[in-house]
């Protein structure tokens, strides 16, 4: 494990090549008290982590001394790492699930979503398989994202796959006791990310087509019905995503960061219907923007770029960490009061990196 300290605007000299910047498909909600709005006074350190046939792509932590990170490859003995504030070590339990996504609520309540429809849970001492999702008639199942706003309101999304004509996005819900399927698309689709706030689940997915261009879409699921709130043809000029900023869910529509403003109407039957619209709050007008933004607030947010990670302070954008363009795949940060962590990967060497930014005074 190699550690190197660099300035807030420094370039990581040990990384020589990497491919396109990727987005984490995990739910890494901001944790802890909000840092001073717009502060950019970070000192950065980086750990280089060698992982056989694997790289880190998902992180979640309850504090700067309790962080989990993992990836889809490797073996059950080395695909999940834990950070205790000093060093990263492989967790000493065999984990059957690939670590596609990590999300938790506390030191003794953490979730993993993985391939084969596996959902694992950590109780503070041990990881165990909590649920296995294998619908009849489908061969492969992938849990791509897990998120919740309370321990008894957790969602998981992904794709079930039998053949090309039977890919279906799905939504699972955990009520504190059991996981249940609450929605399965009846069209050719994949669901890749979920974010949850105030009881509403926001889902990003792709509607696939044999005869035309694929379409990205963002959905709102209120626990009762699912509603498409935005969609766009997939191209190289802009993409969609759902992200968490300050405990609220925001939708990234190309370069615009929007909030879904909705109302619920209670019917005479006791049921309800939800209606709303997207309102733009700010824009990241950089050609290097990689369509991912998360943060402590809308004036203290971190943007994924194809050549680094930048900071939005409510007025302008400034790089905190830079890479050679398209040479480092940087995944979405997790934040605490004075600390920021994110993982990245080198395409050429397959080495994983964990960046740790710490706010200084001033």
N, C-alpha and C positions, 0 to 999 in steps of 0.2 A: 504494500500500500504506500503510495507516494503522495506526499502533501506539498503543495506549493501555494504561497500567498501572493496575491496580486492586487493592484489598485482597482477601484471601482470601474475604471474605463480600460483596464488592461486586457490584452489579448493573451489567451492561454497558449504559451509557446510550445508546450509539449504535444499539442494536438496538431498534426500536420495535414490530415485529410479526413473528409467526412462527406456524406451525401446529404440529400435534402432534409431540412429541419422537419421533425415529426411532432405530432401532437400526442400528449398522454391521453389514453383512454381510461383514465381512472377518475375518481371524485375526490379531489384534494381540497377540502374546504378550508378557508382561513381559520386559524385557531389563535386564541389569545386576544389580549387587548390590542386596539388599533394603534399602530405606530404614528408618529407625527406625519401629518398629511404632506405628501410630496417629498419626504426625506430621501436623499440619494447618497448619503454618507456611509457607504458600505465598504468594508474590507472583505475581500474574497479569498477563500482557500478552496482547493480542489483535491479530492481523493481519486486516484486511479485504481480501479478494481478490475482485476483479471478474472473472467468467468468463462469456463469452457463451454463452447456452443451455446452461449447465452449472453444477454445484455440487459441492463436495468432499463425498465420503461415505465414503471409505476411506483409511486411513493405515497405513504400516508404516515402521519405521526401525531401523537398526543402532546408532544413537547419536544424541544431540541435535544433531549436526552432519551427519547423513545420514538424511533422512526423505523418503519418497515419499508423495504424496497425489494422488488423482484422483477422477473421477466418470464417470457413464455418458453424459453429453452432450458438447457441444462438437465440435471437430474433432480430427483426429489430431495437430495441432500444439499444442493447448492443453489437452487433457484430462488430461495427466500433468504434475505439478509436482514439483520437488525443492527441499529446504531444506538449506542448507549451514551452518546455525548463525547466519546473518545475515539472509538474505532468501529468499523463495520465487520461483522462476523456472520458466517452462515449459521442459520438456526438449526439446532441439533435435534430436529425431528424430521422424519421423512414426510414430505408434502406431495401427495399424489397429484394435486391440482397444479396446472400451470398458473403462473401469477399474471393473468391478463389485467387485473384491476385490483386495487386495494382501497378500502374505505373503512373508517371506524368512528367511534364516539368517545372512547376512553382507552386506558391502558388494558382493560379487560373486556373490550368489546370491539373486535376488529374483524373485517370480512375480506375474503379473497374470492374472486370470481375467475373461473378458468375454463379450459377446453373440456369437452365431453359433458358439459352441463354441470360441472362440479362447483359447489359453493362451500367454502370452508370458513370456520369461525375460530377465533382465539378468545379464550376465557380468562386470560391473564397468566395462565400456566402452560396450556397445551393448545395446539391446533388440531381440530377434528373436522371430518366432513359432516356438514350440517344438512345438505340437500343435494340431490342428484336429479337433474331435470333432463329427462329423455322421453319426449313425446312419441307416441306410437306412430310408426310409419316413417320416421325420420332417422337418418343414419348418424349425422354429426350435429352436435350442439355446442355453441360457443357463447360463454358469458363474457361480454365485452366491457361492461361498465356497471358499477354498483354505487348507489348514493341514497342518502336519506336525510330527513330533517329531525328525526327522533328515533330512538331504538325500536319503537313499534311501528315505524313508517319508513321502510327501506324498500327501494326498488332496484331491480336488476334488468338489464336489457342485453340483447344479443341477436344471434341468428341461428335458426335450425335449418339443416341442409340435408336433403336426400339426393337431389340432382339439381342441375342448373334451373330447371323449371319449378322447383319446389323450395327455393330459398325463402324463408319467411322471418321477418323481424318479430320479436316477442317482447312482452313485458311481464316480469314476475314481481310479486309484492310480498313482503314479510311483515306480519302484523304483531310481532313480538313473540309469537309462538311457532308459526308455520309459514312456509313459502307456498304461494299459489300462483298459477298462471292467471293473469287478469286481462291479457290481450294478446292475440296472435293475428298478424296481418294476413289478409286473404289475397295478397298480391306479392309479386316477386320483389323482395326487399331485404335490407339488412339494417339493424339498429345498432349504432356504435357508441352512443354516449347518453347518459342520463344525469340530470341535475335536479335537485329537489329543494323547494323552499315554500313555506307557508302552506303545506299540504298539496302543492301542485308539482307534478313531475314534468320536466321538459326533456324531450327526447330528440336527438339528432340521428338521422338515418338517410339511407339512399334507396330510392325506388329504381330498380334495375329494369332494363328493357332490351329485348332482342332486336327490335326493329327501329329504335330511335335512341336519342341520347339519354343517358341516365339522369335522374333528377335528385338533388339533395332536398331534404325537407326537415323542418322543425315542427314538432307536435307538442301540444299541451294535454296532459292527462290529469284530470281532476279526481281520479279514483272512481269515476262513474263512466265517463266517456272520453275518447281521444279525439283531438281536433287538430288538423293541420293548420298552423298559423303562418307559415311562410314556406315557399319552395322556389327552386331555381335550377335551371339546366346546369349540369356539371361541366365546367370548363376551366381553363388555366388562369382566368383573370380574377377570380374571387371565389371564396367558398363560404359555407355556413358553419356555425358551431354554437354550442351552448356552454356557458362558463359561469363560474361563481365569483362574484365580487362583493365582499363584505357581507356574506350570508344571503345575498340576493342572487337570483338567476338572471343572466343577461344573454341575449342572442346576438351573435356576431353575424352580420349580413354583409359579406364582402369586407369592406373597410369600416362599416358603421357598427357601433356598439349600441344595441337597442334594449329597451325594457318592455316586457309584455304587461300591459295594464289591462286588468280584467275585472269584471263584476260577476257575481253569482246571483241568479234569480231563483228564489225558493218558490216551487210550485205548490198548488193546493194539495197535491198528493204527498207532499213532503220531500219529493225529489227536487233536484235543482239543475239548472242549465248555466253554463259558463260562456260568456262572450267577452271579447276584448280586442285590442289592437296593439301593434308594435310602435313604440315611440323612440326615435333616435336621441341618444344622450351625448355621444361624442364620436369622433372618427379618428382612426389611425391611418393617416394618409401617406403611408410609406410603401413603395413598391416591394420592400423586403418583408412586409408584414405577413406572417404565416397564419393569420386568422384564428389566433388563440390569445385570450387576455383574461387574467385573473388577478385578484388583489385584495387588499384590506378595505379599500374604498375606491370610488371613481376618481379620486385625486391621488391615489397611491396604488397603482396597478402595474402589472408586469405583462408585457406583450411578447409573444413568441415571434422571433424573426428568423429569416433563413440564414442569417449571419450572426446570430447572437440572441441576447435577451435585453429588452429595452424597458424603460420605466416611463409611465404616463403620470404626470403630476397634476393633471387637471387643466394644464395649459399647453405643454409641449412634451415631445418624446425625446428621450436621451438614452443612449446605450449604457448599460451597466457592465455587460460582458460581451465581447465580440469574438467571432470566429472568422476564418476565411469563408467566403460565401459558399453555402451548400456543402461545407465540409464537416459540420457537426449537427447531429440530430439532437436537439434540446427538447426535453419534455416539460410539461407544465409544472411550475413551482408549487411548493407548499410553504405557508407563511406562519410565523409566530410573531410575538410582540417586537422582537429585535432581530429575528433570524429569518433567512430565506434559504430553502434548499431546492435544488432541481438536479435531475440526472440527465446525462447525455451519452451519446455513443459515437464511436469512430467506425465508419463503414469499412475502411481499409484494414484496420487492426482488430476490429470488433471489441476493443477495450471500452469499458464503461467508466464514466466519470460522475462524481457527485460534487456539485458546486455548493458551497456554504457561504452565504453572505451575511455579515453581521454588522448591524448599525453601530456607528460610533457616535459620540456626543457631538452636538453642534448641528 
